[in-house]
Amino acid sequence: MVTMSAAIDDRSLQLTFVLFLSVVVITLFTALLTAPQRDEISEFYLGNRTMSPLRNGLAMCGDYLSAATLLGSTGLVALTGYDGLMYLGGTTVAWMMVMLLIAEPLHRTGKFTLGDTVALRMPRQQRPVRVALAVCILTIATLYLVAQLIGGIALLTQFTGVPSSTTRTLCVVVIGTFVILYASLGGMPGATVIQIIKAVMLIAGVLFTAGWVLHHYDWNPNALLNAAAARSGSGLQFLEPGLRYGGSATNKLDFFSLQLAIVLGLAALPHVLMRLLAPREGSVLRSSVLWAVGLVGAVCLAAGIVGLGATAIVGRDTIESTDRTGNAAVLLLAHELGGSVLTALLTCLAYVTLLAVAVGLTLAAASSLAHDLYAEVIRKGRASQTEELTVARLSGAVIGVLGMLLALVAWGANTATLAFLAFAIAASAILPTIVYTLFWRRFTAQGALLSLYGGLICSVLLVVFSPVVSSAPASIYPDLDFAWFPLQNPGIVSIPAGFLLGWLGTVLSSRPENAPQENASYAEFEERMLVGAAEE
């Protein structure tokens, strides 16, 4: 791989460091000022519940949009044209799924975590389900967290080439330490600060760059498309479907599987679900999700323009020779348009984005471990608020350290693969449990356990026996061949399997003797899900 250092001087890297450190110092100081001052778990888990819909929407947008949107998605558009734009479209559709199906029912029945919703639905059998949820959430959060930390190394590689072990360690430890400070000391208030600031920076940065690209072509989208097609090396085929995901049936199924995991997985990502519980009023939640949908849609539209601009101005050959994944596309474009200053600004933005998403993931995992596993399972609901809060802070530190260790061990792993696996597990294990818990009267704890563990195991096994791990030049073990599953994303199989296992576990479980009481319990649950608790 040709590094950007061949074309860009050290000024960009130095300016990036100064900008990133300035943003972190300011946001960390603000996060500590807004951190919970009392030993109240509600403040640590949910933060300020009276924020405006705009601020909540910005926080939701910040929780979801990762560096993959800024770097990976624009690179995918730059290399594959229409297929990359379709990928961005799936990201926007995913939020519609959250708004229409999950947001309000979960908000009305939840408290601090998803486990509280299940406990309200299955009060007598909640503990084993809480354990299964904690296992799945920890797996998803760890995979996604490691992807963010490895992304920091990959971003540094664009400037310096393959970094030394000391440089890799320093990069991961610095970002990981900041993540622990934000999550463990700041809690949800601290995470909200970094999410809102990151969202504002990301929206402004991407929209500004997209505007600059359009200005370069006199605000004529047709001129931009023609220039992108001309410098893509593929002609008009660049603007037609099938450049990456066309041809064989396997490629088309792989694209459908990926989109299915993205659209359905977002509705079950633990840090997104936790954010849905933060607003106190349902009307605020509705407006917040609408803001999030609009903001995410705007960023995705701008990212598509930036990706096309990178192809038109820089050229696909240059992008591919610099980084075959396309992650360098937006930085190469920034250097062509604005030199070292714009390159440093967007690189700083990418690092802040990595940091903010990692904070949300760490907080969600720590909350599940402290509340679901420790307070409700181990202590059986008898833990004091001070005790639970201490465990939550310690859990955040442990998860952060675990993420750093795994990132250092697997620093050469493909970040997109880790992120998409996290989405697939969320859609295959957690989403079926949410949907059945909310909308199926007969759903039992046995069905929940089979859905959670079955969806998790199915997703992981299919990836292990796929071209991601063996048989392909880009595999982890390219010289080995034990890939009997042809797709790189397991969603098309594992998601239906998760729903099927939840149904099978329920219909095969014995009918409880206290069925009338269970029906009455669901009737109360359904009433709360539809109209909310009495105090609301």
C-alpha angles and dihedrals in degrees: 000000000000109000126223089238087080089065104025125057126228091264092085093053093047093047090047090055092050094047094045093048091048093051092046094049093049096044094042091052090049091046092053091049091053095040118121109282095190133054093255116134092201090063092047095047101037107018121195105003094187099065118134120261091251093055091045090048091051090050091051090048090049092049093055108035109081134178086272088073093051098040111013100041095045089047091051090052091046092054103033106024112195094023090055091051089052089054090054090050090059090056091058094044089053091067090053087059090054093047097047102038115018115022107075100032090050092045092052096048101035132083115179105334141012087261089068090059091051091046091054089050097043106022095165097049103032102115101070089044091051089053091051091048091050091051092050094044092048090050094049094044093047093050092048092043092052089049090056094048093047087048088061090057092046091051091051089050090063088068106031106026119235104353124227120254090257092053092047092050093048092049094049095042094049094050092040093051092052089049091054092048093051095044102037100038102028100038116185093332090055092044090050091055094054092041094053094045091046091049093051091047093047095047093046094044097048094042091048092051092046090050090051090052092051090046088053087061095041091257090293110138091190091058089050092051093047092049092048091050091048094053097038095081089230102077117210090346085078088069094047130078120264106047091120107005099034133089111050125046088240092061092049092048090048091055092048090048091051094048091047091054092048096047096044098031095061090063089059104039106125098226091049092049091049091052090054089062095055103082113081097212128053093223090058090049092053092051091044093054090047089054090048092051092050095045094046090047091051092050092048092049091049091046089055091052091048091050092051089045091054090055093045097046105028101027130235095256092056092048093048094046090052096047123354090207091060094233091128094057098096093045093049089049091049091053092051093048105034108008123220095339097058091040090054092047094053093043090052088048090053092052092047088050092052090049096048096049090047090053092053092048093048092049093049093050093045091050092052093048094046100040105029101031105029107027100035104028108028098030093029094225095309099105117117120237091249091052094048092046091053091051090049092053092047091047090055090054093047093049091047092052091045090052091050093050093048092046091053092048095046099031092135094055120117107261093205091056092053092047094047091048089054090052091048093051091048092051094042101043112019101033095057089050092050095047095046092044092052102038112021118077096197096050112129138193090254089057091049093050093048091047094048100044094033094051091047095048094042093052094048095045094049091052092047090055095043134091087267089078105027148004099037130086090242094047124116088245104026094171094058127072121201097124107129093156107077100201127081094213118051098201098105089061105025097050095056087042091056092052092044093051091049090052093044094049090051099048092045095048115098118259107255119240090232093058094136090055090048091052090049089049091053091047089057090045091050092050091052092046091054103039105013133238120318094251091057 
